[in-house]
Each structure stands twice: as C-alpha cells, then as structure tokens.
C-alpha cells in the first residue's frame, strides 16, 4: 500500500498532511447587506477562522438586481446582496485580499462576481498573482441538482471555460472552479453518485478547456473539488480516498498529465445541510462534529461546519461560533491531525473504497457512452438517478429502517424555540437605495460602451472576461450584464424527466 503523498494519493496528497499544515477553516458567510456580511467576516477572522467563503443571495445567484421585480422579498435573505462593484467594495472593506483566501459560491453569473473581486483587489493595489481562493463556477451541477441556472448548458460552459483560460493566464494561485458534489448529495444522491457525477463533471470541464487549446498541465492544477460530509463516517472516508485515487488515474491515463500537481485532487468539504433537523436542533451540533471529523479523516484541504440553527434560518453569531469552535476542537484537542489517513489498511475502509470507486466508474462509463455530461443532463440521466436515490432514502425514513434521532425516533413534544437571525425588510430598501445611487453617479456613456463591448464579445466567441472587467469598472450591474448575455445566449428551461 502506498504512503500518503504517493501516487495515486489514496491516502492523502501530502506526505505529512495536517502535521505540516491544518486544513483551512472556511466558514460560509453572507447575509443582508454588504456591511452586515463584512462585519461577520471580521468577527470570524477575529475568532480564528483562516479563510473567507461568500454566500450570495438568490437575486445575485440568478443574475438579477435588487430592484428587479423578481427579487422582491429575497434580497439579502439567503446570502449577501451584491448588485454592483459598489457592494463588493464594501463587502471586502478593510480585508487585505492579498493575505486572505476567499471562496465565492456563485455559478451562473460567476464570471461577473469574480470580475468584481478582481477589480476590488486592483483598487486595493494587490497584484492578481498574489490572490488565493476559489470560485465555485460549477454550472453543470446546477442543471443536475441545484437548479440555479440562467443560460443553456453550452453557452454556460463557454463562460466557465473563459474563466479557466483567464485564470491560467492571470491568477496562478486562484482556482477558477470548484467542481461540486456537495449539492448533488444535498439533492439526495448516494455517496457513489456524488463521486461519479462530480468527477464526470470535471472530465467535461477538462474536455472544453482542451478544445479551447489549453494544455492539461497548465490548468489542471487549479481545478478543485467540493464534497459533502455525511453521517456515515467510514463511507465518507472511503469516498474521499476513492476520489483522490480515481482523479489521479483519470488525469494520468485519460489525459496524459505529467505535472504531479495536476494529479492531486484537492477538495473543500462542508458538513451536510440536508442532515440538519428543526426538531431538537441541538442534535445538529453532534451531527456536524461527526461529519467534520469524517471530512478531516478523509483528508480535506478546507472545511465549513454548519450551524445548529440552519434548518430554521441563516446562522446566528452564537451558532456560527459553535460551528467554528467544532473545527478548532478537532484540530487542537483530538490528536486526529497527527496521523495522515489513519484508517488506511483497515479491511472495512479499503473494501468500501474499492466498492465506491467501482460504482462511480460504472456511472462514468454510462455517461461516456451517452456522449458526455451535457447529453446526459439533456436526457435527464443524473437527475433521475438522484431522484430515485432520494425517494428510496425517504421511504426508509418513513418505514423506520433509517433512524433520524428526534425525527422518527426519540422524539419530544416540549421543545424550546431558538433565537434565530432575522433579515429585516429594511435590508431590501437599503440595497435598492444604494443601487439607485450607483446608477445616478456612474458615467452612463461608459456603461453603454462597456455593455456594447460585452455584447460583441459574447457574440464573437472571444474570451468574455476582459469585457466583463471593463463593465465592472464602469459600475454596470449584475442584472445589466446578465441581460446582455441572455440576449446572446438565451435562457434555459429544464425539461422534466419522470
């Protein structure tokens, strides 16, 4: 059996793993206005968090501005509202982007929000080459699971490829994509499905980048992954081990990658939001601790721990502090970081690793036979497989075969209400007022010039990032840029497959 740090990296991508450096504690944060989230960022950093992770609200995720009629009632509710560069400037005010790693969970308009981040760094005087972090930017999993898409799959893939190409040329330490199994698992998939569909999405992104003319070892080291951490500890450890082994072999054998960095699968983990219950919410602290331990034993590079109240609302400051302390206890009190892959060689874990790998490869072969992930999505294949898995699990819960403590066993009727974070209607009014002020103060001629350039860029199949950066600098809004792209690319409506 190979050692940690040796190909195919089943036991970890570094020989000493956490003995040399702990995972990044990157709590996912974002609510209300940019000022509110900036204050939460500063608080978390003061409490020992080591990286930032930005959650955006639903209007931003869907590429509409806070004053759009479709945004009514949603501004700042599930994340921070960002409509223009002005919001992004406030979001990172006083936070040195050259020193703090930043992850942004955004997909369909990912290139736009990334352009805003780059311009904020520019205004701080930070060389883009010093920026470190990750853009989620995984549009395929949106069609498969999360459903926050704007454009059809093929033009959306073009935008992703544009950002990968631009990052390869300009941001050598920033990952332009986090290929995400997390949301696939949240939608109800099995561990093997999460692994299979995530890695096959990665293959699809590689194929498009190669078609663009990029060399595999120029961009593959900047591809990162994002996995769910569920309650079955040994299955989660095995999934992480299988992921590393599969990716190393795929990159070497399918693509001929030579650079060791291309072969090493690096991943962020988040504890399972779908496992959190509103019944007996304090139990969620225990679930999160177990899931976080599984992610660490599986060799994650960064980790977010969910808060006990997230079945009700976005986390309160108290709840998010407990979630962060959970990671710190694991890191500093358990002894777990002292040994890379401590379950390596366990008959049970090795057998699980082999089983999950075999199941995942079977799915990958099926998708290859369909012509790739986009044709598979258009046929509804991954969606229907996940739906069946979700249905099967729900049946097992209702029958009592699968026990959820506090839900279908060990229940209570006298639960005390939680104090939860409330997003007041005032947030929406403030965001609309700031957006109106941005529109009043910006140079309209610059706006029109930038939008015309973006339209040409999208229509001529050149890389859209330079045009997006110009638009951001002119304070063009997220909604205005997405409207131009919709004109060129169209919008996507899913055909349901039962």
Secondary structure by P-SEA (a helix, b strand, c coil): cccccccccccccccccccccccccccccccccaaaaaaaaaaaaaacccbbbbbbccccccccccccccccccccccbbbbccaaaaaaaacccccccbbbbbbcccaaaaaaaaaaaaaaaaccccccbbbbbcccaaaaacccccccccaaaaaaaaaaaaaaaaccccccccccccaaaaaaacccaaaaaaaaaaaaaaaaaaaaaaccccccccccccbbbbbccaaaaaaaaaaaaaaaaaaaaaccccccccccccccbbbbccccccccccccaaaaaaaaaaaaaaaaccccccccccccccccccaaaaaaaaaaaaaaacccccccccccccccaaaaaaaaaaaaaaaaaaaaaaaaccaaaaaaaaaaaaaaaaaaaaaaaaaaacccccccccccccccccccccccccaaaaaaaaaaaaaaaacccaaaaaaaaaaaaaaaaacccaaaaaaaaaaacccaaaaaaaaaaabbbbbbbccc
